[in-house]
Each structure stands twice: as structure tokens, then as C-alpha cells.
């Protein structure tokens, strides 16, 4: 009898196609795992058992009728709660949207459903994706499955924790400044930020419109590649003006290896303030594994990367202020009772509907866009963005990908970092990738020598070289045999087939 969390997405789909088990049996096993484990992990905000069983029954009916099955047939998936799915609420982990029922389904969600996936529900996150811990959720924090006293990262912490604990096979998250890759690293799973425009964002609640991207988290690089194929199947989405009609084959060359590849490293980054010694050691191990597999290690430079975090928090805050202005307590979402005027209702609804970090980001954005301030901060931030993008373009002339840390440390204790500025530095190695619009992926490398917790290595590639980046990530995964790590606290129990 197989354990569900020991099977890859392709193995689940193949087992259903072969009649080894049914999609309904898989859905029931996944729901059992959620029931047994999520009281501790708290990855879910809503479990959609009815939707899951309905989708599984449809998959079983399709097989019985001899119809072709999708690449994710019967695979248990769940979605970050900023993605609309009809039949569920979309709250963004905020009181502001607590009562909001999804009026339609996001394109990224629909494409996984079209591929046969079984939707288990909606996952916790930092409120409106503002954070690196998932502690700013208005409903409850999510715990790291490797150590329940620690954060899972954020803002897609629920997505990473659900995968790491074996509750789902695949989860979707969003990445505005590292919000897929950082929690993936802290929870010991694979997380990919596709190139900007690779995946449609229609139906996803916006944070920073020029930075956001939807991507998958899974325990194996192969499952990420399969999911990327499903997310991009059908090409450009006419509902998303930034969506591109890019390459959608992520599997044909996945096992090609890295023989002859050039992998860039940035020596100066290894001396960055706050970088834990065990993370520095893990990066040396990752570079050695890639070199042993046939890659050349080349030193490169991103001279303006040090300015990325400053530019990011200007651009992202301004865009957040603009995007969240729609939540005014009038048309939908939280409405303050007893108000006598429209101005009072809007002011009090926003004051009581948003949490502290959401207010902080919007206030910062409002200030930065004010007359006299805009020219001093916003325009220079966009100029820095141009410089960082040019730095990457020069580097990618020399190398196929760049290797660097994902997070400066392993997962930390809940509440251990209370200073917002210190928390912002958790994304110091990931933000520049979003600024340039390139693709990036975090792959588990090893358990930290001191912490005993997962350490992830980040690979960054040129825009729309996502398939090539997955090939390199797969080679790194194979070299370390780190695929499919499941947190030891959840190595047994439910989820059997």
C-alpha cells in the first residue's frame, strides 16, 4: 500500500489511468491527511472537500468512459487564498475580504482543474501577501512542518507548509519579492517563480502588478515542471495584458543535465551581512554538486543588487497602495456597521478591515506617491530597476543561470523577529529577480549543520528560459538526492492508498 506523499504527480496520474487506484481514493486519502495534520500545521484557511470529491468523481467517470485524462488527473492541489475559485471564499487572509465569495475562477486555477487536478482548498498567507512569515494572516499563523515552533516563511507559507507536510502534492503561490521561493527554502520543498508574463494572473488579487507572478510548489522538480506545463497550456490569456505566449514544454529536456552549462556565482553575496554560516556552507555544497555534474562555475557580478531591496519597497508599496484602494467597504468585503456617511464607512471599514502590515504598506505607498516625494523616490527606484535588469542581461551573456542563497537563514521561531525592516531583509536574495522579471527556483540542498532545518539554493535564469532553469534545478536535485523530503514529524499517519 502506497503513501500518498511518497507519490509524484505523474505517478498519481499514471496510477489512476492504469486503474491501480481511483481519483476518489486519492482525494479521500488527501482529505484524511489534511484532517490528521492540519490542526498542527494550520496551512489551510478553507478545505473544499465537496469540490475535491466532485472533481475526483469526474476524473473517474472520464476514465471509465475511455476519455483522455489530463496530466494532473486526480492530483491533490491547493491554492494560495489570493486566487479566486468558485465555490470558495477568497480572503487574502484579511478581515477585509473575510466574507467574499469567489465570483469566478482564476485562469491559473482553472488550468490546473482542466488538467484534472483535485482542488483541496485555499491556503493561508500573509495578509494580502505582505510578509515573510505568514504570521500576519488575520486568522491564524501557519507552522513550519519541520518544527512547529518556527515560521514556514511567506507570504506563500501555507502553500509551502501544505506540500512539506504531505497534505497536498502541489500548491500554487504567488511571488512578488520571493514569496514562493523563500517559504519553499524554509520548508524544504521546491518552489518556482516563473518569468514575468509566463503565467496568467487573471483572477489573482494583485499586490504589485509589475512584480507579481504565480508559480508552483512541490516536493520534486519534476512535479513543478508538470505543473508549469498545465499553467501555460493554452498559451496567452487574453484576460491578462501581461500574459505572454511562451514555451510550454517543460519536460522534454528536463533530464538533459548540466554538462557544458555555465553557472554563475557572486562571491560578494557570500559575505552579506546576516548570512548564516550554514547557508554559506550549503551554497558551496550546491556549487560543488553542479560542478561534479558537469557544469562550469563562473564568477559574475550584479553591481546594483545591493540597491534592489530599497527600490523594491518603493515600487511594491506604491503599487500596493494603488491596488488596495478598491477595498473601500462599499462594493464588497468588510463594511463597518452603523456609519452615517460614505466617508465614515470607507474610513472605518479600511481602518478595521486591514491589519497592521497592510496599513503600513499602503501608508508608505501613499507617502511615496505624494507630490514632491514622487520625484525623489519613485522615479529613482524605477531607474535602479533598469540598472538591475541590465546587470542581469550582461551576466546571462556569460552564464546559463546564477546560483545564490534563497534565504539568509533557516526558519526562525515565531515572533523572533518583530522589527518590520529586519523581516524585509529575509527577501534580500530574491527581490532582484522580481525587479528584472526573470525566472527563479529554490531547490532543497541539505539540512543545516547547526539548525537541522532545510536549506534551499536559489537558481535564477533569464526571462523566458524557464524550461532550461528547470533542467538545471533537476540536475542539482539529482546530485543531492534531496527530492521529496517530507518533514519528519509527518512521515507517518494518514494519506495511504
N, C-alpha and C positions, 0 to 999 in steps of 0.2 A: 504494500500500500504506500503510495507516494504522498509526501508532504507538499502542500500547495506552494509553500515558499521555497521549495527546492527546484521548482519547475520554471523554466523560462517562458516568455510569452509564446515563442514559436512551439515549444513543447506542449503547452496547453492547447494551442490551436490545432496542432497535429494530432494530439490525443483525442480531441473531440471529433476531428474529421475521421479518425480511424475507428471510432466507437469504443475506445478504451474507457472513456467516461463521458458523461454528458455535460453540457454547459450549465444545466441546472445543478448538477452535483458540484461543479466548480463554484458556482455562485453561493450555494449553501455552505461550502467549506470556507469560502472567504468571509461570509457573514458570521460564521462561527468564530473565525479568528478575530474579527473586529469585536465581537461580543466579549470574548475572553481577554483581549489585550488592551482595548482602548480605554478602559477605566483607568489604567496606569499611564498610558502614553498620551491620551487626550488629543489625538491627531484630528479627529472628526468634529465638525460642527453639526452635521446632519448626515444620517445614514439613510440612503434611499433604497430600502430593502425591496419595496414593491417594484420600483423601476428596474432593479437588478434582476429580479426573478422574471419580470416580463421580457426583458432583453434576452435572458438566457433561454427562456421558452421559445422565443422567436428564432434563436440560433439553432436550437434542437429541431424545430419544425423545418427550418431550411435544409438541415442535413437529411432529415427523414424524406424530404421531397426531392432530394438529389440536386438541390441548387448549390452553386459555388459558395464557399464561405470566405469571409474576409480574413485578412492577415492577423487580426486581433480577435478572431472568433472565440467568444467565451472568456476572454482575458479580463480579470478583475482590475478596474481602473477607478480612480477618484480624482477630483478636480479641486484646485485651489478655489476658495469661495469668493473670488472676484470674477468668476466665469459663469455666465448665465446657462442654466439648464432647466428647461420647462419641467415643472413638477417638483422643483426645489426652490428654496429661498436663495438669494444671492446677497449676502450681508456685508461682505468685505470685512468681516469680524468687527463691525462697528454698530453701536446702538442706532446710528443714523439710518442704517438700512436693515435693521433687525426684522421689520415686518414685510420687507419687499419680496414679493413672489416673482420669480423669473417669468417675463412675458414672452420670451423666445429663447432659443438655444444658440450659444456662441458657435462660430464656424469651427474653431479648433475642437470643441466638444463634439459637435455633430460629425466631424470627420472621423473621430475615433469610434463613435457609435455606428457610423456607416461601415467601418471596418470590422464590426461585430463585437466591439468591446462591451463588457458588462459594467454599468455605472453603479458604484457602491455608495457614492455620495459626495459631500463637499467637505473640504479640509480647512483646518484652522490656518491663520496667517496673522502677521502684524496688521493692525488696523490700517486699511487702505494701502497695505504694502509698505508702510513707513516703519522700517526697523530691521534689526539683525538678530532677533531673539525669539520672536513670536510671543513675547511676554506682553506686548502692547495690545493684543486681542482684547476686545471688550468683554469676552465671555469666559475665557479661561486660558492659562498658558498651556503650551504643549511641552512634553518632556522628551528628552533625548533617550531613545530606547537602550543605548549603551550604558547610561547612568541616569536614572530618573530624576536625580537632583540637579541635572545640568540642562542647559538650553539646547534645542535642536538647530539653532541658527534661524535665520529669517531673510526675507519675510515669508518664504515658502516653507516654513518649518513644519507645518502639518503634512505637507507633501513628502518631505524627506523622511519624517518620522514614520509615516504610514508604510512607506516602502521598506525602511530599515527594520521595522518590527514584523514584517511579513504579513501585514494586513491587506495590502494590495500588491499587485505585480508591477503596475505602472501608475504614476501620478503625473499630473500636469501642474506646473507652477509658472510664475512669471518672474522675469529678471529685468530690473531697471538699473541696478548697480551691483549685481551679484546675488540676487535673491533666489536663484536656483542653485548656483554653484557653491555658495558659502554653506547653506544648510546641507547640501549633498556631502561636502567635505566633512562637516561636523558629525554627520550621521553615518558615514561610511558607505555611501551609495554613489552612483554615477548621476550627474546632473548636467544637462546641456543647455546653454543659451545659444540658439541659432542666430545666424546673421540677421540684422535688422531687415524686415520685409520678407523673410523666408516663410514665416507662419502668420496667418491672418490673426488680427486682434479684434475683429468684429465680434461684439458681444462680451468683450472683456472690459471691466471697469478701468478706466485709464488713470494712471498716476502721472508719468512723464511721457508724453506722447512721442517725443523724438528719441526716447531711450528704451521704452518697454518692449519686451519680446516674450512670447510664450514658448515654453520648452518642456521636455520630458525628464522625469527622474525614474530610475530603475536600478536594479541590483547588478545589471550586466550591460556592457556597452552594446551588445547585440540587441537587447530589448529597446535601448534608446534609438538605435538605427531603424528598427522595425517601426517604432512609433513615429519617427521623423518621416518615414515613407507614408504613413497614414495621414499625418498632419498636412503634408504637402500634396497629397493625392487630389487631383482635380485642378491643380495649378493656382493661378492668381485668383483671389477672391475679389469680386467686383464691389463688395461692400466695404473693403478696406483699401483706401487710396495708396497706402504704403506697401501693400502686398505685391510681391514680385512672382513672375512665372519662372522659377528657378529649377535646378536639377532636383529630381525626386527619387533617384535611385541611390539608396544609401547602403545597399547590401552587396552589390556585385563585386566590389573591391574591398570589402571590409577585412578580409583575411590576407590582403596583399603584403602586409608587413611594412617595415620602415627601412629596408635595405636601400642605401643611397640617399635617404632623406637627410635634410639638414635641420637640426633642432636648435633653436636659439636659446641662450641663457643670458641673463642680465646680472653680472656679478655684483653690481651695486645694490641690487634688491636684497641680496643675502645679508647685507649689513643694515637693513632697515630697522629703525627703532621699533621695539615691541615684537620683533620676530622671535618666536620661541626656538631654543636650540634644537628641540626635537623636530620642528618643522624644517629647519635648515638641514638637518641630517636626512630627513625624508626626501628633500629635493635632490640631494646628492645621490641618494639611492635611485630615485626615478631617472636621473640623467644617466647613471651607470647602466641601468636596465635597458634604456633606449639605445645606448651606445653598443652594448653587448648584442642587441637585436639587429645591429647593422646601421644605425643612424650615426651621422656626424654631429658632434656638439660644437656649436659656433657661438662665440660671444657677440652679442648685439647690444645696441643701446636705444633706449627710448628717453631721450633727454628731458622731455617735458612731462613725463609721467608723474613727477612729484607734484605738479600743479593740477593733476586730474581731480583729486578729491575736492579741492576748492572750487574748480569750475563746475563739477557735478552738482554740488549742493546749492549753487546759484541757479543753474539751468533747471534741475529737477524741482526745486522749491517753487520757482516761477511757474513751471508747467503744472505742478500740483495745485497751486492757488487757482489757476485758470480752470483746471478740470473739476475741482471740487466746488466751484462756485454754484454749480447747478443744484446742489443739495441745500435747498433753502426752506424746507419744511412746508412747501406749498403743494407741489405736484405729487410727490411720493416720499416715502421714508418717514423718519420721525417727525411728528408735529407736536409742538408744545401746546398743551391744553390751556384753555382759559384766556387766550390772548385776545385783545380787543382791536388791535390794528395789525395790518400786514407786516409793517416794520418790526413790531414787537414779536410777532410769531416767527419771522425769519431769524431775528437776532437770538431769541431764546432757544429755538429749535437747533440752531447751529452750536450755541454755547453748551447745550446739554446733550446733543447728539454725538458730537465729536469728542474723542479722548484727547489727553494732553499732547501726545506726539503729533496727531493730526492737526491740532490747533497750532502747534509750534511751526510746522512746515508751512502752513497756509499764511501765518503771520509773517514769516520770513519772506515768502514769495511776494506778499503784498508790499512789503517794505522795498524789496529789490526792484519792483516794477514801478515804484513811485517816481514822479517827476524829479529830476536832479540826481536820483540814485541809479536809475536805469543805465545811464551812460557810463557811470563809474564802475559798475559791477557786471551787468548782464552782457553788454557788448564785449568787454574784455574776456568774459567766460567763453563766449562763442568764438573769439579769436584763439583762445587756448585750445578749444576743441579742434579747430583747423590745424593747429600745430601738432597736436597729438595724433590726429589722423594721418598727417604727412609723415610723422615719425614711424608709424606702423607701416606705411606704404614703402618706406625706404628699407625697413627691417625685413619685410617679406620679399624683397628682391633677393636677399641673401639666404633666407631660411623658409622652410615649409610651415613651421609652427614655432611658437615660443613657449618654453616651459617656465613656470613660476609657481609660487605658492598660491593656494586658493584663499586660505585664511591664515593670519599671522600666528594663531594659536589653535589648539584643540578646543573642544567645547568647554565653556566655563559654567560655574554654578549660577543658578537663578539668582538674580539680584546682586551678583558680584560686581557688576559694572553699572553704576547709576548715572554717571555723567553722560549726557547725550553725545557730546563731542567725542568722548572715548569710544562710545558704541559706533559712531560713524566710521572710525578708523578700522573697524572689523572688515570693511569692504575696500581697504586700501589697494589690494591687488586685483580687484575685479572691476572697479569702476571704469578704468580707461577703455576697457573692451566695449562697454556700452556707449561711451562717448564717441568712439570711432565706428560703431556699428558692425564690428567684426564678430566672428563666431568664437565660442569658448566652451570648454567642457572640464569638469572636475572628475578625476578618477581616484578611487581609493588606492593608496600606496602601501600603508603599513599602520600598525598600531604604535602610538607614540612611546618612546623609550621611558619617559617619565610618567605620562598621564595614563598610558594603557588604552587610550581612546583613538579613534580613527583619525588619520592624517590624509588629506587629499592633495594631489598635484593638479595644477591647472595647466591646460594646453590652450593656447589661443592661436587662431588661424585667420587668414584673410577673409574678407567679406565674400560670401557665397562659395567658400571652399569647405563647406560643412561636411561633405562626404569624405574628403581627404582627411579632415581633422578626426573623424570617427575612425578611420583606418589607423591613424597614429595612436589614438586612445586605446583601440583594441590591442595594438601591439604592446603598449605599456601595461595594460591589464593582464595580458597573457604572460608577460615576463615576470610579473609579480604574483600571478595566480591569486589575485585579491578579489576576483569577481564573486558576486553572490554572497558577500558577507551578511550574515544576519546577527543582530545583536544577541549576545549570549543569554541575556535574560529571557529571550523569546524564542529560544532554539527548540522548544518542545511545545506541547499543548495542541490546540485545535488546528483546523485547516487541513485535515487529512482527506485524501480521496480514496 
